[in-house]
Amino acid sequence: MAETARASSLYEQLINLPETLTGEILNGQLHTEPRPAGPHALAGSSLGDELVGPFQKGRGGPGGWWIIDEPGVHFVRDIEVTVPDLAGWKRERQ
């Protein structure tokens, strides 16, 4: 019960972070960092732009994927939350 309460408290802290920070819960600890600077954000957006055509829309590629910037990924079993810069999921695996 105490572990569940701690995880709930960590998650509450995560969702209440100011917009200037991103956070992740890893190994039972909240880790924060500033939002990406301009060049980093531009590189991520450019990479996503390159991947959406072939992978998400099927233009010259396989299609069948969702490409998403900064999704919150929750690993319920481990009570962890991470926010990768860019992620892709095969639609059939949803």
PDB file of N, CA, C and O in Angstrom:
ATOM      1  N   MET A   1       0.820  -1.196   0.000  1.00  0.00           N
ATOM      2  CA  MET A   1       0.000   0.000   0.000  1.00  0.00           C
ATOM      3  C   MET A   1       0.865   1.260   0.000  1.00  0.00           C
ATOM      4  O   MET A   1       0.558   2.225  -0.700  1.00  0.00           O
ATOM      5  N   ALA A   2       1.946   1.252   0.786  1.00  0.00           N
ATOM      6  CA  ALA A   2       2.831   2.417   0.851  1.00  0.00           C
ATOM      7  C   ALA A   2       3.485   2.681  -0.501  1.00  0.00           C
ATOM      8  O   ALA A   2       3.667   3.835  -0.887  1.00  0.00           O
ATOM      9  N   GLU A   3       3.840   1.612  -1.228  1.00  0.00           N
ATOM     10  CA  GLU A   3       4.459   1.771  -2.553  1.00  0.00           C
ATOM     11  C   GLU A   3       3.485   2.421  -3.527  1.00  0.00           C
ATOM     12  O   GLU A   3       3.882   3.269  -4.326  1.00  0.00           O
ATOM     13  N   THR A   4       2.216   2.033  -3.467  1.00  0.00           N
ATOM     14  CA  THR A   4       1.197   2.618  -4.335  1.00  0.00           C
ATOM     15  C   THR A   4       0.997   4.087  -4.004  1.00  0.00           C
ATOM     16  O   THR A   4       0.859   4.911  -4.909  1.00  0.00           O
ATOM     17  N   ALA A   5       0.981   4.429  -2.721  1.00  0.00           N
ATOM     18  CA  ALA A   5       0.823   5.831  -2.306  1.00  0.00           C
ATOM     19  C   ALA A   5       2.018   6.656  -2.760  1.00  0.00           C
ATOM     20  O   ALA A   5       1.858   7.791  -3.208  1.00  0.00           O
ATOM     21  N   ARG A   6       3.216   6.089  -2.646  1.00  0.00           N
ATOM     22  CA  ARG A   6       4.423   6.799  -3.095  1.00  0.00           C
ATOM     23  C   ARG A   6       4.388   7.029  -4.599  1.00  0.00           C
ATOM     24  O   ARG A   6       4.719   8.118  -5.068  1.00  0.00           O
ATOM     25  N   ALA A   7       3.991   6.013  -5.359  1.00  0.00           N
ATOM     26  CA  ALA A   7       3.906   6.140  -6.809  1.00  0.00           C
ATOM     27  C   ALA A   7       2.876   7.195  -7.184  1.00  0.00           C
ATOM     28  O   ALA A   7       3.097   7.987  -8.100  1.00  0.00           O
ATOM     29  N   SER A   8       1.757   7.205  -6.481  1.00  0.00           N
ATOM     30  CA  SER A   8       0.712   8.188  -6.735  1.00  0.00           C
ATOM     31  C   SER A   8       1.229   9.600  -6.458  1.00  0.00           C
ATOM     32  O   SER A   8       0.958  10.526  -7.223  1.00  0.00           O
ATOM     33  N   SER A   9       1.975   9.761  -5.361  1.00  0.00           N
ATOM     34  CA  SER A   9       2.552  11.058  -5.009  1.00  0.00           C
ATOM     35  C   SER A   9       3.562  11.513  -6.057  1.00  0.00           C
ATOM     36  O   SER A   9       3.583  12.682  -6.443  1.00  0.00           O
ATOM     37  N   LEU A  10       4.397  10.585  -6.514  1.00  0.00           N
ATOM     38  CA  LEU A  10       5.376  10.921  -7.563  1.00  0.00           C
ATOM     39  C   LEU A  10       4.668  11.347  -8.841  1.00  0.00           C
ATOM     40  O   LEU A  10       5.066  12.319  -9.485  1.00  0.00           O
ATOM     41  N   TYR A  11       3.620  10.619  -9.206  1.00  0.00           N
ATOM     42  CA  TYR A  11       2.893  10.953 -10.424  1.00  0.00           C
ATOM     43  C   TYR A  11       2.233  12.319 -10.296  1.00  0.00           C
ATOM     44  O   TYR A  11       2.210  13.094 -11.252  1.00  0.00           O
ATOM     45  N   GLU A  12       1.701  12.613  -9.126  1.00  0.00           N
ATOM     46  CA  GLU A  12       1.093  13.928  -8.892  1.00  0.00           C
ATOM     47  C   GLU A  12       2.134  15.033  -9.046  1.00  0.00           C
ATOM     48  O   GLU A  12       1.857  16.070  -9.648  1.00  0.00           O
ATOM     49  N   GLN A  13       3.334  14.813  -8.501  1.00  0.00           N
ATOM     50  CA  GLN A  13       4.418  15.785  -8.673  1.00  0.00           C
ATOM     51  C   GLN A  13       4.764  15.944 -10.157  1.00  0.00           C
ATOM     52  O   GLN A  13       5.005  17.057 -10.626  1.00  0.00           O
ATOM     53  N   LEU A  14       4.787  14.843 -10.884  1.00  0.00           N
ATOM     54  CA  LEU A  14       5.116  14.876 -12.314  1.00  0.00           C
ATOM     55  C   LEU A  14       4.111  15.715 -13.092  1.00  0.00           C
ATOM     56  O   LEU A  14       4.502  16.578 -13.878  1.00  0.00           O
ATOM     57  N   ILE A  15       2.830  15.472 -12.884  1.00  0.00           N
ATOM     58  CA  ILE A  15       1.829  16.203 -13.665  1.00  0.00           C
ATOM     59  C   ILE A  15       1.702  17.664 -13.245  1.00  0.00           C
ATOM     60  O   ILE A  15       1.128  18.471 -13.976  1.00  0.00           O
ATOM     61  N   ASN A  16       2.232  18.008 -12.076  1.00  0.00           N
ATOM     62  CA  ASN A  16       2.171  19.392 -11.612  1.00  0.00           C
ATOM     63  C   ASN A  16       3.451  20.186 -11.883  1.00  0.00           C
ATOM     64  O   ASN A  16       3.596  21.312 -11.408  1.00  0.00           O
ATOM     65  N   LEU A  17       4.372  19.605 -12.641  1.00  0.00           N
ATOM     66  CA  LEU A  17       5.596  20.346 -12.986  1.00  0.00           C
ATOM     67  C   LEU A  17       5.254  21.586 -13.810  1.00  0.00           C
ATOM     68  O   LEU A  17       4.291  21.566 -14.577  1.00  0.00           O
ATOM     69  N   PRO A  18       6.015  22.646 -13.667  1.00  0.00           N
ATOM     70  CA  PRO A  18       5.782  23.817 -14.513  1.00  0.00           C
ATOM     71  C   PRO A  18       6.062  23.478 -15.980  1.00  0.00           C
ATOM     72  O   PRO A  18       6.814  22.549 -16.275  1.00  0.00           O
ATOM     73  N   GLU A  19       5.459  24.227 -16.886  1.00  0.00           N
ATOM     74  CA  GLU A  19       5.610  23.957 -18.318  1.00  0.00           C
ATOM     75  C   GLU A  19       7.048  24.097 -18.809  1.00  0.00           C
ATOM     76  O   GLU A  19       7.372  23.634 -19.903  1.00  0.00           O
ATOM     77  N   THR A  20       7.901  24.719 -18.029  1.00  0.00           N
ATOM     78  CA  THR A  20       9.300  24.899 -18.429  1.00  0.00           C
ATOM     79  C   THR A  20      10.146  23.651 -18.186  1.00  0.00           C
ATOM     80  O   THR A  20      11.306  23.598 -18.594  1.00  0.00           O
ATOM     81  N   LEU A  21       9.563  22.639 -17.518  1.00  0.00           N
ATOM     82  CA  LEU A  21      10.291  21.405 -17.207  1.00  0.00           C
ATOM     83  C   LEU A  21       9.600  20.190 -17.804  1.00  0.00           C
ATOM     84  O   LEU A  21       8.384  20.190 -17.997  1.00  0.00           O
ATOM     85  N   THR A  22      10.378  19.157 -18.094  1.00  0.00           N
ATOM     86  CA  THR A  22       9.818  17.845 -18.394  1.00  0.00           C
ATOM     87  C   THR A  22      10.272  16.935 -17.271  1.00  0.00           C
ATOM     88  O   THR A  22      11.266  17.208 -16.598  1.00  0.00           O
ATOM     89  N   GLY A  23       9.545  15.865 -17.074  1.00  0.00           N
ATOM     90  CA  GLY A  23       9.911  14.956 -16.007  1.00  0.00           C
ATOM     91  C   GLY A  23       9.646  13.516 -16.383  1.00  0.00           C
ATOM     92  O   GLY A  23       8.835  13.218 -17.260  1.00  0.00           O
ATOM     93  N   GLU A  24      10.347  12.633 -15.703  1.00  0.00           N
ATOM     94  CA  GLU A  24      10.185  11.202 -15.877  1.00  0.00           C
ATOM     95  C   GLU A  24      10.289  10.547 -14.500  1.00  0.00           C
ATOM     96  O   GLU A  24      11.012  11.019 -13.623  1.00  0.00           O
ATOM     97  N   ILE A  25       9.556   9.460 -14.335  1.00  0.00           N
ATOM     98  CA  ILE A  25       9.694   8.667 -13.116  1.00  0.00           C
ATOM     99  C   ILE A  25      10.421   7.396 -13.512  1.00  0.00           C
ATOM    100  O   ILE A  25       9.903   6.569 -14.263  1.00  0.00           O
ATOM    101  N   LEU A  26      11.629   7.256 -12.995  1.00  0.00           N
ATOM    102  CA  LEU A  26      12.467   6.103 -13.308  1.00  0.00           C
ATOM    103  C   LEU A  26      13.012   5.522 -12.015  1.00  0.00           C
ATOM    104  O   LEU A  26      13.542   6.249 -11.175  1.00  0.00           O
ATOM    105  N   ASN A  27      12.881   4.222 -11.859  1.00  0.00           N
ATOM    106  CA  ASN A  27      13.370   3.534 -10.662  1.00  0.00           C
ATOM    107  C   ASN A  27      12.859   4.176  -9.376  1.00  0.00           C
ATOM    108  O   ASN A  27      13.586   4.295  -8.390  1.00  0.00           O
ATOM    109  N   GLY A  28      11.591   4.587  -9.409  1.00  0.00           N
ATOM    110  CA  GLY A  28      10.968   5.133  -8.204  1.00  0.00           C
ATOM    111  C   GLY A  28      11.394   6.541  -7.840  1.00  0.00           C
ATOM    112  O   GLY A  28      11.163   6.982  -6.713  1.00  0.00           O
ATOM    113  N   GLN A  29      12.018   7.266  -8.782  1.00  0.00           N
ATOM    114  CA  GLN A  29      12.445   8.644  -8.518  1.00  0.00           C
ATOM    115  C   GLN A  29      11.977   9.562  -9.639  1.00  0.00           C
ATOM    116  O   GLN A  29      11.951   9.171 -10.806  1.00  0.00           O
ATOM    117  N   LEU A  30      11.612  10.776  -9.275  1.00  0.00           N
ATOM    118  CA  LEU A  30      11.222  11.788 -10.241  1.00  0.00           C
ATOM    119  C   LEU A  30      12.473  12.512 -10.717  1.00  0.00           C
ATOM    120  O   LEU A  30      13.224  13.062  -9.910  1.00  0.00           O
ATOM    121  N   HIS A  31      12.694  12.512 -12.010  1.00  0.00           N
ATOM    122  CA  HIS A  31      13.827  13.213 -12.629  1.00  0.00           C
ATOM    123  C   HIS A  31      13.262  14.331 -13.494  1.00  0.00           C
ATOM    124  O   HIS A  31      12.365  14.102 -14.305  1.00  0.00           O
ATOM    125  N   THR A  32      13.783  15.534 -13.321  1.00  0.00           N
ATOM    126  CA  THR A  32      13.308  16.673 -14.118  1.00  0.00           C
ATOM    127  C   THR A  32      14.466  17.270 -14.908  1.00  0.00           C
ATOM    128  O   THR A  32      15.637  17.125 -14.557  1.00  0.00           O
ATOM    129  N   GLU A  33      14.093  17.941 -15.981  1.00  0.00           N
ATOM    130  CA  GLU A  33      15.087  18.666 -16.781  1.00  0.00           C
ATOM    131  C   GLU A  33      14.364  19.765 -17.548  1.00  0.00           C
ATOM    132  O   GLU A  33      13.154  19.679 -17.760  1.00  0.00           O
ATOM    133  N   PRO A  34      15.086  20.789 -17.964  1.00  0.00           N
ATOM    134  CA  PRO A  34      14.444  21.858 -18.729  1.00  0.00           C
ATOM    135  C   PRO A  34      13.930  21.331 -20.059  1.00  0.00           C
ATOM    136  O   PRO A  34      14.472  20.367 -20.601  1.00  0.00           O
ATOM    137  N   ARG A  35      12.895  21.954 -20.581  1.00  0.00           N
ATOM    138  CA  ARG A  35      12.411  21.605 -21.921  1.00  0.00           C
ATOM    139  C   ARG A  35      13.555  21.801 -22.915  1.00  0.00           C
ATOM    140  O   ARG A  35      14.433  22.637 -22.697  1.00  0.00           O
ATOM    141  N   PRO A  36      13.545  21.039 -23.997  1.00  0.00           N
ATOM    142  CA  PRO A  36      14.626  21.140 -24.975  1.00  0.00           C
ATOM    143  C   PRO A  36      14.774  22.561 -25.539  1.00  0.00           C
ATOM    144  O   PRO A  36      13.789  23.262 -25.768  1.00  0.00           O
ATOM    145  N   ALA A  37      16.024  22.960 -25.754  1.00  0.00           N
ATOM    146  CA  ALA A  37      16.309  24.260 -26.361  1.00  0.00           C
ATOM    147  C   ALA A  37      15.925  24.215 -27.842  1.00  0.00           C
ATOM    148  O   ALA A  37      15.656  23.147 -28.391  1.00  0.00           O
ATOM    149  N   GLY A  38      15.905  25.360 -28.464  1.00  0.00           N
ATOM    150  CA  GLY A  38      15.487  25.486 -29.859  1.00  0.00           C
ATOM    151  C   GLY A  38      16.121  24.493 -30.823  1.00  0.00           C
ATOM    152  O   GLY A  38      15.392  23.802 -31.534  1.00  0.00           O
ATOM    153  N   PRO A  39      17.453  24.390 -30.879  1.00  0.00           N
ATOM    154  CA  PRO A  39      18.069  23.452 -31.832  1.00  0.00           C
ATOM    155  C   PRO A  39      17.651  21.995 -31.603  1.00  0.00           C
ATOM    156  O   PRO A  39      17.455  21.243 -32.557  1.00  0.00           O
ATOM    157  N   HIS A  40      17.519  21.608 -30.346  1.00  0.00           N
ATOM    158  CA  HIS A  40      17.106  20.240 -30.018  1.00  0.00           C
ATOM    159  C   HIS A  40      15.666  20.008 -30.483  1.00  0.00           C
ATOM    160  O   HIS A  40      15.373  18.995 -31.118  1.00  0.00           O
ATOM    161  N   ALA A  41      14.770  20.945 -30.167  1.00  0.00           N
ATOM    162  CA  ALA A  41      13.366  20.823 -30.562  1.00  0.00           C
ATOM    163  C   ALA A  41      13.230  20.808 -32.082  1.00  0.00           C
ATOM    164  O   ALA A  41      12.423  20.055 -32.627  1.00  0.00           O
ATOM    165  N   LEU A  42      14.017  21.636 -32.765  1.00  0.00           N
ATOM    166  CA  LEU A  42      13.978  21.678 -34.235  1.00  0.00           C
ATOM    167  C   LEU A  42      14.456  20.356 -34.832  1.00  0.00           C
ATOM    168  O   LEU A  42      13.869  19.864 -35.796  1.00  0.00           O
ATOM    169  N   ALA A  43      15.508  19.782 -34.269  1.00  0.00           N
ATOM    170  CA  ALA A  43      16.008  18.491 -34.767  1.00  0.00           C
ATOM    171  C   ALA A  43      14.956  17.401 -34.590  1.00  0.00           C
ATOM    172  O   ALA A  43      14.745  16.597 -35.498  1.00  0.00           O
ATOM    173  N   GLY A  44      14.291  17.361 -33.432  1.00  0.00           N
ATOM    174  CA  GLY A  44      13.250  16.371 -33.197  1.00  0.00           C
ATOM    175  C   GLY A  44      12.072  16.543 -34.140  1.00  0.00           C
ATOM    176  O   GLY A  44      11.543  15.566 -34.669  1.00  0.00           O
ATOM    177  N   SER A  45      11.660  17.794 -34.348  1.00  0.00           N
ATOM    178  CA  SER A  45      10.543  18.062 -35.259  1.00  0.00           C
ATOM    179  C   SER A  45      10.899  17.682 -36.692  1.00  0.00           C
ATOM    180  O   SER A  45      10.073  17.129 -37.418  1.00  0.00           O
ATOM    181  N   SER A  46      12.128  17.980 -37.094  1.00  0.00           N
ATOM    182  CA  SER A  46      12.571  17.640 -38.450  1.00  0.00           C
ATOM    183  C   SER A  46      12.612  16.132 -38.656  1.00  0.00           C
ATOM    184  O   SER A  46      12.214  15.636 -39.710  1.00  0.00           O
ATOM    185  N   LEU A  47      13.091  15.408 -37.659  1.00  0.00           N
ATOM    186  CA  LEU A  47      13.129  13.954 -37.751  1.00  0.00           C
ATOM    187  C   LEU A  47      11.708  13.390 -37.839  1.00  0.00           C
ATOM    188  O   LEU A  47      11.436  12.506 -38.651  1.00  0.00           O
ATOM    189  N   GLY A  48      10.812  13.901 -37.006  1.00  0.00           N
ATOM    190  CA  GLY A  48       9.419  13.466 -37.063  1.00  0.00           C
ATOM    191  C   GLY A  48       8.808  13.734 -38.420  1.00  0.00           C
ATOM    192  O   GLY A  48       8.070  12.901 -38.947  1.00  0.00           O
ATOM    193  N   ASP A  49       9.109  14.891 -38.992  1.00  0.00           N
ATOM    194  CA  ASP A  49       8.595  15.252 -40.314  1.00  0.00           C
ATOM    195  C   ASP A  49       9.063  14.248 -41.378  1.00  0.00           C
ATOM    196  O   ASP A  49       8.294  13.880 -42.266  1.00  0.00           O
ATOM    197  N   GLU A  50      10.309  13.813 -41.284  1.00  0.00           N
ATOM    198  CA  GLU A  50      10.846  12.826 -42.233  1.00  0.00           C
ATOM    199  C   GLU A  50      10.179  11.461 -42.077  1.00  0.00           C
ATOM    200  O   GLU A  50       9.995  10.747 -43.062  1.00  0.00           O
ATOM    201  N   LEU A  51       9.818  11.097 -40.858  1.00  0.00           N
ATOM    202  CA  LEU A  51       9.258   9.770 -40.595  1.00  0.00           C
ATOM    203  C   LEU A  51       7.761   9.666 -40.863  1.00  0.00           C
ATOM    204  O   LEU A  51       7.280   8.592 -41.223  1.00  0.00           O
ATOM    205  N   VAL A  52       7.010  10.760 -40.695  1.00  0.00           N
ATOM    206  CA  VAL A  52       5.554  10.716 -40.844  1.00  0.00           C
ATOM    207  C   VAL A  52       5.136  10.302 -42.251  1.00  0.00           C
ATOM    208  O   VAL A  52       4.245   9.466 -42.401  1.00  0.00           O
ATOM    209  N   GLY A  53       5.756  10.866 -43.282  1.00  0.00           N
ATOM    210  CA  GLY A  53       5.365  10.535 -44.660  1.00  0.00           C
ATOM    211  C   GLY A  53       5.412   9.041 -44.943  1.00  0.00           C
ATOM    212  O   GLY A  53       4.381   8.450 -45.264  1.00  0.00           O
ATOM    213  N   PRO A  54       6.582   8.415 -44.833  1.00  0.00           N
ATOM    214  CA  PRO A  54       6.650   6.989 -45.161  1.00  0.00           C
ATOM    215  C   PRO A  54       6.045   6.061 -44.118  1.00  0.00           C
ATOM    216  O   PRO A  54       5.407   5.071 -44.478  1.00  0.00           O
ATOM    217  N   PHE A  55       6.226   6.352 -42.850  1.00  0.00           N
ATOM    218  CA  PHE A  55       5.801   5.391 -41.834  1.00  0.00           C
ATOM    219  C   PHE A  55       4.361   5.591 -41.360  1.00  0.00           C
ATOM    220  O   PHE A  55       3.647   4.614 -41.130  1.00  0.00           O
ATOM    221  N   GLN A  56       3.930   6.838 -41.211  1.00  0.00           N
ATOM    222  CA  GLN A  56       2.565   7.061 -40.743  1.00  0.00           C
ATOM    223  C   GLN A  56       1.580   7.119 -41.907  1.00  0.00           C
ATOM    224  O   GLN A  56       0.495   6.542 -41.841  1.00  0.00           O
ATOM    225  N   LYS A  57       1.969   7.821 -42.973  1.00  0.00           N
ATOM    226  CA  LYS A  57       1.050   8.016 -44.100  1.00  0.00           C
ATOM    227  C   LYS A  57       1.272   7.040 -45.250  1.00  0.00           C
ATOM    228  O   LYS A  57       0.458   6.978 -46.172  1.00  0.00           O
ATOM    229  N   GLY A  58       2.353   6.287 -45.207  1.00  0.00           N
ATOM    230  CA  GLY A  58       2.603   5.300 -46.261  1.00  0.00           C
ATOM    231  C   GLY A  58       3.092   5.889 -47.572  1.00  0.00           C
ATOM    232  O   GLY A  58       2.997   5.228 -48.606  1.00  0.00           O
ATOM    233  N   ARG A  59       3.604   7.089 -47.564  1.00  0.00           N
ATOM    234  CA  ARG A  59       4.132   7.729 -48.784  1.00  0.00           C
ATOM    235  C   ARG A  59       5.567   7.278 -49.010  1.00  0.00           C
ATOM    236  O   ARG A  59       6.494   7.814 -48.402  1.00  0.00           O
ATOM    237  N   GLY A  60       5.753   6.289 -49.890  1.00  0.00           N
ATOM    238  CA  GLY A  60       7.088   5.782 -50.184  1.00  0.00           C
ATOM    239  C   GLY A  60       7.638   4.891 -49.085  1.00  0.00           C
ATOM    240  O   GLY A  60       8.844   4.652 -49.027  1.00  0.00           O
ATOM    241  N   GLY A  61       6.777   4.404 -48.223  1.00  0.00           N
ATOM    242  CA  GLY A  61       7.219   3.541 -47.132  1.00  0.00           C
ATOM    243  C   GLY A  61       6.112   2.590 -46.717  1.00  0.00           C
ATOM    244  O   GLY A  61       5.092   2.481 -47.397  1.00  0.00           O
ATOM    245  N   PRO A  62       6.310   1.909 -45.612  1.00  0.00           N
ATOM    246  CA  PRO A  62       5.371   0.853 -45.223  1.00  0.00           C
ATOM    247  C   PRO A  62       4.032   1.324 -44.666  1.00  0.00           C
ATOM    248  O   PRO A  62       3.056   0.575 -44.714  1.00  0.00           O
ATOM    249  N   GLY A  63       3.960   2.558 -44.134  1.00  0.00           N
ATOM    250  CA  GLY A  63       2.730   2.998 -43.477  1.00  0.00           C
ATOM    251  C   GLY A  63       2.440   2.142 -42.251  1.00  0.00           C
ATOM    252  O   GLY A  63       3.234   1.281 -41.870  1.00  0.00           O
ATOM    253  N   GLY A  64       1.299   2.394 -41.649  1.00  0.00           N
ATOM    254  CA  GLY A  64       0.866   1.563 -40.535  1.00  0.00           C
ATOM    255  C   GLY A  64       1.467   1.917 -39.180  1.00  0.00           C
ATOM    256  O   GLY A  64       1.361   1.130 -38.239  1.00  0.00           O
ATOM    257  N   TRP A  65       2.089   3.074 -39.063  1.00  0.00           N
ATOM    258  CA  TRP A  65       2.696   3.490 -37.797  1.00  0.00           C
ATOM    259  C   TRP A  65       2.066   4.791 -37.323  1.00  0.00           C
ATOM    260  O   TRP A  65       1.521   5.559 -38.116  1.00  0.00           O
ATOM    261  N   TRP A  66       2.148   5.024 -36.024  1.00  0.00           N
ATOM    262  CA  TRP A  66       1.885   6.340 -35.443  1.00  0.00           C
ATOM    263  C   TRP A  66       3.223   6.897 -35.003  1.00  0.00           C
ATOM    264  O   TRP A  66       3.961   6.231 -34.276  1.00  0.00           O
ATOM    265  N   ILE A  67       3.546   8.099 -35.428  1.00  0.00           N
ATOM    266  CA  ILE A  67       4.776   8.789 -35.038  1.00  0.00           C
ATOM    267  C   ILE A  67       4.346   9.986 -34.190  1.00  0.00           C
ATOM    268  O   ILE A  67       3.574  10.830 -34.645  1.00  0.00           O
ATOM    269  N   ILE A  68       4.847  10.054 -32.963  1.00  0.00           N
ATOM    270  CA  ILE A  68       4.376  11.071 -32.016  1.00  0.00           C
ATOM    271  C   ILE A  68       5.557  11.750 -31.329  1.00  0.00           C
ATOM    272  O   ILE A  68       6.496  11.089 -30.885  1.00  0.00           O
ATOM    273  N   ASP A  69       5.496  13.098 -31.248  1.00  0.00           N
ATOM    274  CA  ASP A  69       6.494  13.878 -30.503  1.00  0.00           C
ATOM    275  C   ASP A  69       6.160  13.846 -29.021  1.00  0.00           C
ATOM    276  O   ASP A  69       5.007  14.038 -28.635  1.00  0.00           O
ATOM    277  N   GLU A  70       7.156  13.606 -28.200  1.00  0.00           N
ATOM    278  CA  GLU A  70       7.082  13.673 -26.744  1.00  0.00           C
ATOM    279  C   GLU A  70       5.845  13.011 -26.120  1.00  0.00           C
ATOM    280  O   GLU A  70       5.133  13.649 -25.345  1.00  0.00           O
ATOM    281  N   PRO A  71       5.584  11.748 -26.446  1.00  0.00           N
ATOM    282  CA  PRO A  71       4.459  11.097 -25.776  1.00  0.00           C
ATOM    283  C   PRO A  71       4.849  10.712 -24.346  1.00  0.00           C
ATOM    284  O   PRO A  71       6.013  10.417 -24.078  1.00  0.00           O
ATOM    285  N   GLY A  72       3.910  10.714 -23.461  1.00  0.00           N
ATOM    286  CA  GLY A  72       4.155  10.188 -22.116  1.00  0.00           C
ATOM    287  C   GLY A  72       3.935   8.680 -22.172  1.00  0.00           C
ATOM    288  O   GLY A  72       2.829   8.225 -22.461  1.00  0.00           O
ATOM    289  N   VAL A  73       4.962   7.917 -21.903  1.00  0.00           N
ATOM    290  CA  VAL A  73       4.872   6.461 -21.967  1.00  0.00           C
ATOM    291  C   VAL A  73       4.833   5.931 -20.529  1.00  0.00           C
ATOM    292  O   VAL A  73       5.744   6.177 -19.738  1.00  0.00           O
ATOM    293  N   HIS A  74       3.774   5.209 -20.213  1.00  0.00           N
ATOM    294  CA  HIS A  74       3.573   4.690 -18.860  1.00  0.00           C
ATOM    295  C   HIS A  74       3.824   3.189 -18.843  1.00  0.00           C
ATOM    296  O   HIS A  74       3.235   2.438 -19.620  1.00  0.00           O
ATOM    297  N   PHE A  75       4.704   2.766 -17.950  1.00  0.00           N
ATOM    298  CA  PHE A  75       4.969   1.356 -17.724  1.00  0.00           C
ATOM    299  C   PHE A  75       4.328   1.012 -16.388  1.00  0.00           C
ATOM    300  O   PHE A  75       4.951   1.152 -15.336  1.00  0.00           O
ATOM    301  N   VAL A  76       3.084   0.563 -16.436  1.00  0.00           N
ATOM    302  CA  VAL A  76       2.286   0.389 -15.222  1.00  0.00           C
ATOM    303  C   VAL A  76       2.925  -0.589 -14.249  1.00  0.00           C
ATOM    304  O   VAL A  76       2.951  -0.333 -13.045  1.00  0.00           O
ATOM    305  N   ARG A  77       3.440  -1.701 -14.749  1.00  0.00           N
ATOM    306  CA  ARG A  77       4.005  -2.708 -13.861  1.00  0.00           C
ATOM    307  C   ARG A  77       5.148  -2.152 -13.026  1.00  0.00           C
ATOM    308  O   ARG A  77       5.276  -2.466 -11.843  1.00  0.00           O
ATOM    309  N   ASP A  78       5.962  -1.337 -13.641  1.00  0.00           N
ATOM    310  CA  ASP A  78       7.122  -0.794 -12.950  1.00  0.00           C
ATOM    311  C   ASP A  78       6.862   0.596 -12.373  1.00  0.00           C
ATOM    312  O   ASP A  78       7.747   1.205 -11.773  1.00  0.00           O
ATOM    313  N   ILE A  79       5.651   1.084 -12.560  1.00  0.00           N
ATOM    314  CA  ILE A  79       5.271   2.419 -12.113  1.00  0.00           C
ATOM    315  C   ILE A  79       6.313   3.440 -12.585  1.00  0.00           C
ATOM    316  O   ILE A  79       6.859   4.205 -11.790  1.00  0.00           O
ATOM    317  N   GLU A  80       6.568   3.432 -13.876  1.00  0.00           N
ATOM    318  CA  GLU A  80       7.510   4.366 -14.465  1.00  0.00           C
ATOM    319  C   GLU A  80       6.830   5.132 -15.584  1.00  0.00           C
ATOM    320  O   GLU A  80       5.945   4.614 -16.266  1.00  0.00           O
ATOM    321  N   VAL A  81       7.255   6.361 -15.760  1.00  0.00           N
ATOM    322  CA  VAL A  81       6.766   7.220 -16.836  1.00  0.00           C
ATOM    323  C   VAL A  81       7.980   7.838 -17.493  1.00  0.00           C
ATOM    324  O   VAL A  81       8.841   8.399 -16.816  1.00  0.00           O
ATOM    325  N   THR A  82       8.053   7.737 -18.807  1.00  0.00           N
ATOM    326  CA  THR A  82       9.149   8.354 -19.531  1.00  0.00           C
ATOM    327  C   THR A  82       8.582   9.153 -20.701  1.00  0.00           C
ATOM    328  O   THR A  82       7.479   8.877 -21.171  1.00  0.00           O
ATOM    329  N   VAL A  83       9.336  10.136 -21.163  1.00  0.00           N
ATOM    330  CA  VAL A  83       8.882  10.995 -22.254  1.00  0.00           C
ATOM    331  C   VAL A  83       9.994  11.072 -23.302  1.00  0.00           C
ATOM    332  O   VAL A  83      10.839  11.965 -23.246  1.00  0.00           O
ATOM    333  N   PRO A  84       9.994  10.135 -24.261  1.00  0.00           N
ATOM    334  CA  PRO A  84      11.011  10.206 -25.310  1.00  0.00           C
ATOM    335  C   PRO A  84      10.747  11.395 -26.231  1.00  0.00           C
ATOM    336  O   PRO A  84       9.615  11.866 -26.336  1.00  0.00           O
ATOM    337  N   ASP A  85      11.789  11.873 -26.892  1.00  0.00           N
ATOM    338  CA  ASP A  85      11.626  12.987 -27.829  1.00  0.00           C
ATOM    339  C   ASP A  85      10.680  12.618 -28.961  1.00  0.00           C
ATOM    340  O   ASP A  85       9.878  13.440 -29.405  1.00  0.00           O
ATOM    341  N   LEU A  86      10.777  11.381 -29.425  1.00  0.00           N
ATOM    342  CA  LEU A  86       9.991  10.920 -30.564  1.00  0.00           C
ATOM    343  C   LEU A  86       9.758   9.425 -30.386  1.00  0.00           C
ATOM    344  O   LEU A  86      10.652   8.704 -29.943  1.00  0.00           O
ATOM    345  N   ALA A  87       8.569   8.961 -30.728  1.00  0.00           N
ATOM    346  CA  ALA A  87       8.281   7.534 -30.600  1.00  0.00           C
ATOM    347  C   ALA A  87       7.405   7.077 -31.753  1.00  0.00           C
ATOM    348  O   ALA A  87       6.698   7.876 -32.368  1.00  0.00           O
ATOM    349  N   GLY A  88       7.459   5.788 -32.039  1.00  0.00           N
ATOM    350  CA  GLY A  88       6.614   5.217 -33.079  1.00  0.00           C
ATOM    351  C   GLY A  88       6.006   3.915 -32.614  1.00  0.00           C
ATOM    352  O   GLY A  88       6.665   3.118 -31.946  1.00  0.00           O
ATOM    353  N   TRP A  89       4.744   3.693 -32.965  1.00  0.00           N
ATOM    354  CA  TRP A  89       4.040   2.452 -32.643  1.00  0.00           C
ATOM    355  C   TRP A  89       3.403   1.901 -33.908  1.00  0.00           C
ATOM    356  O   TRP A  89       2.830   2.652 -34.697  1.00  0.00           O
ATOM    357  N   LYS A  90       3.501   0.610 -34.100  1.00  0.00           N
ATOM    358  CA  LYS A  90       2.765  -0.038 -35.186  1.00  0.00           C
ATOM    359  C   LYS A  90       1.292  -0.011 -34.791  1.00  0.00           C
ATOM    360  O   LYS A  90       0.935  -0.412 -33.683  1.00  0.00           O
ATOM    361  N   ARG A  91       0.454   0.454 -35.682  1.00  0.00           N
ATOM    362  CA  ARG A  91      -0.981   0.562 -35.370  1.00  0.00           C
ATOM    363  C   ARG A  91      -1.586  -0.767 -34.984  1.00  0.00           C
ATOM    364  O   ARG A  91      -2.456  -0.814 -34.114  1.00  0.00           O
ATOM    365  N   GLU A  92      -1.152  -1.849 -35.605  1.00  0.00           N
ATOM    366  CA  GLU A  92      -1.735  -3.159 -35.315  1.00  0.00           C
ATOM    367  C   GLU A  92      -1.447  -3.634 -33.900  1.00  0.00           C
ATOM    368  O   GLU A  92      -2.093  -4.568 -33.427  1.00  0.00           O
ATOM    369  N   ARG A  93      -0.497  -3.017 -33.216  1.00  0.00           N
ATOM    370  CA  ARG A  93      -0.111  -3.448 -31.862  1.00  0.00           C
ATOM    371  C   ARG A  93      -0.777  -2.616 -30.783  1.00  0.00           C
ATOM    372  O   ARG A  93      -0.485  -2.807 -29.602  1.00  0.00           O
ATOM    373  N   GLN A  94      -1.662  -1.699 -31.146  1.00  0.00           N
ATOM    374  CA  GLN A  94      -2.279  -0.837 -30.135  1.00  0.00           C
ATOM    375  C   GLN A  94      -2.955  -1.578 -29.114  1.00  0.00           C
ATOM    376  O   GLN A  94      -3.522  -0.988 -28.195  1.00  0.00           O
TER     377      GLN A  94
END
